[in-house]
């Protein structure tokens, strides 16, 4: 049950102001002060630096440089699987998309259409047709929601080889996305700011959703750079030509969070079967098997 204090923190904190301040501070070159903050963060969250390309905290000019640190080549082996885990983190939820709905936590679901920024309070006939097609495509599809905690590696990689077709920025709230908040805020992931990336793959369409949160100063992709800021007030869409294509290999970096959040992967019906060994709460690492072909 949500306490009064949790409710106050969730709904009354000035989310945007805190996030803008955090983003500004995280980009400051503070010399010895920055190094001290990085060391404190490593100690408090027990960050494992052994796999970092630059393990010395003093090698990072800004906190963001530390937070989006690269890892050593080969320390995340790529599994022999059609789809691999795109990030280090923990499984929040995963399963079947039923009637266009994605399970968030006990008592809470949200729609695929809302997550992808396709819902509208007063949809037109054409948008209703589009929504019907969207729900049909994802009926009996699969989803995996992965939470990145502060201690995790925060670059995002491709689950499989894909060609980018569209990217959509959807404005929204900046609620925390930790497990406790996911259990209390209805439709959390479809209410927060997010970047939706649509890919064509050899196994059909694949959608990756980067979800923003409180103190997530920026979300970036390798083809666009920082998508936010600026924080737009309207949904914004970019389409990408097939020549030359934005083509990314399995395991290749596709984006990153400047401070952590959540990634949601969506498969249409008939495409994928999730790894049966993965359950909510399980820790995952980038490169491990996430899903297989649906037999």
C-alpha positions in Angstrom: 0.0 0.0 0.0 1.3 3.5 -0.9 2.1 5.6 2.2 1.2 9.3 2.4 5.0 10.1 2.2 5.3 7.9 -1.0 2.3 9.7 -2.5 3.7 13.1 -1.7 7.1 12.2 -3.2 5.5 10.7 -6.3 3.0 13.4 -7.1 4.1 16.6 -5.6 7.8 16.8 -6.3 8.7 19.3 -9.0 9.8 16.5 -11.4 10.9 18.7 -14.3 12.8 21.2 -12.3 14.7 18.5 -10.4 15.5 16.7 -13.7 16.7 19.9 -15.4 18.9 20.7 -12.3 20.3 17.1 -12.2 21.1 17.3 -16.0 22.9 20.6 -15.5 25.0 19.4 -12.6 25.8 16.0 -14.2 27.4 17.9 -17.1 29.6 20.2 -15.0 33.4 19.7 -15.1 34.1 19.9 -11.4 37.6 18.4 -11.3 38.3 17.0 -7.8 34.7 17.6 -6.8 33.4 15.5 -9.7 35.8 12.7 -8.8 34.6 12.8 -5.2 31.0 12.6 -6.2 31.8 9.7 -8.6 33.6 7.9 -5.8 30.8 8.4 -3.4 28.3 7.1 -6.0 30.4 4.0 -6.6 30.6 3.3 -2.9 27.0 4.0 -2.1 25.5 1.9 -5.0 28.3 -0.7 -5.0 29.0 -0.1 -8.7 31.3 -2.8 -10.2 34.0 -0.9 -12.1 36.1 -4.0 -13.1 34.4 -4.2 -16.5 34.6 -0.4 -17.2 37.0 0.6 -20.0 38.2 3.3 -17.7 38.0 1.9 -14.1 39.7 4.9 -12.5 37.0 7.4 -11.1 39.4 10.3 -11.7 39.3 9.6 -15.5 35.8 11.1 -15.9 35.5 14.8 -16.4 31.8 14.9 -15.7 29.3 12.7 -13.8 27.5 12.0 -17.1 30.7 10.7 -18.6 31.0 8.2 -15.7 27.4 7.3 -15.8 27.5 6.5 -19.5 30.9 4.8 -19.2 32.0 2.3 -21.9 32.8 -1.3 -20.9 35.7 -3.5 -22.0 35.3 -5.3 -25.3 34.2 -8.9 -24.8 33.0 -8.5 -21.2 29.4 -8.9 -22.4 29.4 -12.0 -24.7 26.6 -12.2 -27.2 24.5 -15.3 -26.9 23.6 -17.4 -29.8 19.9 -16.3 -29.9 17.6 -14.4 -32.2 17.1 -11.7 -29.6 19.4 -10.7 -26.8 18.9 -8.6 -23.7 19.6 -4.9 -24.7 20.8 -3.7 -21.3 22.1 -4.6 -17.9 19.3 -4.4 -15.3 16.5 -6.4 -13.8 13.3 -7.8 -15.3 10.4 -5.7 -14.2 7.8 -7.6 -16.1 7.6 -9.8 -19.2 4.9 -11.8 -21.0 2.1 -11.9 -23.5 0.4 -8.8 -24.8 -3.3 -9.6 -24.3 -6.1 -7.5 -25.9 -3.6 -4.8 -26.6 -2.7 -4.5 -22.9 0.7 -4.8 -21.2 1.0 -5.9 -17.6 2.8 -3.4 -15.4 2.3 -4.7 -11.9 -0.5 -6.2 -9.8 -3.7 -4.3 -10.6 -2.1 -2.2 -13.3 -2.0 -2.5 -17.1 -1.5 0.0 -19.9 -2.2 -0.2 -23.6 0.3 -0.7 -26.5 -1.3 2.3 -28.2 -0.8 4.6 -25.2 2.8 3.5 -24.8 3.6 4.2 -28.4 1.9 7.6 -28.3 -0.9 6.5 -30.6 -3.9 7.0 -28.3 -6.1 10.1 -28.3 -8.9 11.3 -26.0 -11.1 12.0 -29.2 -9.7 9.7 -31.9 -10.6 10.5 -35.5 -12.0 7.6 -37.8 -8.5 7.3 -39.5 -6.7 7.1 -36.1 -9.3 4.5 -34.9 -8.4 2.4 -38.0 -4.7 2.9 -37.2 -5.3 1.8 -33.6 -7.2 -1.2 -34.7 -4.3 -2.2 -37.0 -1.8 -1.6 -34.2 -3.7 -3.7 -31.7 -4.1 -6.5 -34.2 -0.3 -6.5 -34.9 0.6 -6.8 -31.3 -2.3 -9.2 -30.2 -0.6 -12.2 -28.6 2.8 -10.5 -29.0 5.4 -10.4 -26.3 6.9 -7.7 -24.2 9.9 -7.4 -21.8 10.3 -4.4 -19.4 13.8 -4.0 -18.0 14.6 -1.6 -15.2 18.1 -0.1 -15.0 19.1 0.8 -11.5 21.8 3.5 -10.6 24.5 0.8 -10.3 24.0 -0.6 -13.8 25.8 0.0 -17.1 23.6 2.5 -19.0 24.2 2.0 -22.7 21.5 0.4 -24.7 22.2 -2.2 -27.4 20.3 -3.9 -30.2 18.5 -7.2 -29.4 19.0 -8.2 -33.1 20.1 -6.7 -36.4 17.6 -4.0 -37.4 17.0 -1.2 -39.8 15.5 2.0 -38.2 12.2 3.1 -39.7 10.9 5.7 -37.3 11.7 7.4 -34.0 8.9 9.1 -31.9 9.4 11.4 -29.0 6.4 11.3 -26.7 6.2 14.0 -24.0 5.0 13.0 -20.5 5.5 13.0 -16.8 8.8 12.2 -15.1 7.7 9.8 -12.4 10.3 7.5 -10.9 10.3 4.1 -12.6 11.6 2.0 -9.7 9.7 -1.2 -8.8 7.9 0.5 -5.9 6.5 3.2 -8.1 5.5 0.7 -10.8 3.3 -0.9 -8.3 1.5 2.3 -7.3 1.3 4.6 -10.4 -1.4 3.5 -12.9 -0.1 3.3 -16.5 3.3 4.6 -15.4 5.3 3.7 -18.5 2.6 5.1 -20.8 2.5 8.3 -18.9 6.2 9.2 -18.6 8.3 10.9 -21.3 9.6 8.3 -23.8 11.5 7.7 -27.0 9.9 5.0 -29.2 12.2 3.4 -31.9 10.7 1.2 -34.7 12.9 -1.3 -36.4 12.5 -3.6 -39.4 14.3 -6.9 -38.8 14.6 -10.3 -40.5 12.0 -11.6 -38.0 9.5 -8.8 -38.5 9.0 -5.5 -36.7 10.6 -4.7 -33.4 9.9 -1.8 -31.1 12.2 -0.5 -28.4 10.9 2.1 -25.9 13.2 4.2 -23.8 11.3 5.5 -20.8 12.3 8.7 -19.1 12.0 9.3 -15.3 12.8 11.7 -12.5 16.4 13.0 -12.8 16.9 11.3 -16.2 18.5 14.3 -17.7 18.6 13.0 -21.3 17.9 10.1 -23.6 20.1 9.8 -26.7 20.4 7.5 -29.7 23.5 6.9 -31.8 21.9 8.2 -35.0 20.3 11.4 -33.5 22.3 12.3 -30.5 20.4 13.7 -27.5 16.7 13.5 -28.2 15.9 15.5 -25.0 16.5 18.2 -24.0 14.8 20.2 -25.3 11.6 18.7 -23.8 9.0 19.2 -26.4 5.4 19.7 -25.5 4.0 17.7 -28.5 4.7 14.3 -29.9 7.4 14.5 -32.5 8.2 11.9 -35.2 11.3 11.4 -37.4 11.2 9.0 -40.3 14.4 7.5 -41.8 15.0 6.7 -45.5 15.9 3.3 -46.7 18.9 4.7 -48.6 21.3 5.0 -46.9 19.6 3.0 -44.1 20.3 3.4 -40.4 21.3 -0.3 -39.9 22.6 -1.7 -36.6 24.0 -5.1 -35.8 22.9 -7.3 -33.0 24.7 -6.1 -29.8 25.7 -2.8 -31.3 25.0 0.3 -29.2 21.7 2.1 -30.2 21.3 4.6 -27.3 22.0 5.6 -23.7 20.4 7.1 -20.7 22.1 10.1 -18.9 20.9 8.8 -15.5 18.9 5.6 -15.5 15.5 4.4 -16.4 13.6 1.6 -18.2 13.7 -0.1 -21.6 10.6 -1.9 -23.0 11.0 -4.3 -26.0 7.9 -5.2 -28.0 7.4 -8.1 -30.5 4.3 -8.6 -32.7 2.2 -11.7 -32.5 3.7 -14.9 -33.8 7.3 -13.7 -33.6 9.0 -14.5 -30.3 9.0 -16.7 -27.3 10.6 -15.2 -24.2 13.3 -17.1 -22.4 11.5 -19.3 -19.9 14.3 -18.9 -17.3 13.6 -15.1 -17.0 11.2 -14.0 -14.3 10.2 -10.6 -12.7 13.0 -9.5 -10.4 15.7 -11.5 -12.1 19.0 -9.6 -12.9 20.0 -9.6 -16.5 23.1 -8.6 -18.5 23.4 -7.2 -21.9 24.0 -10.0 -24.4 22.3 -12.9 -22.7 19.5 -14.7 -24.5 16.2 -12.8 -24.2 13.9 -14.6 -26.7 13.7 -17.3 -29.2 11.7 -17.9 -32.4 8.1 -18.9 -31.6 7.8 -22.6 -32.6 
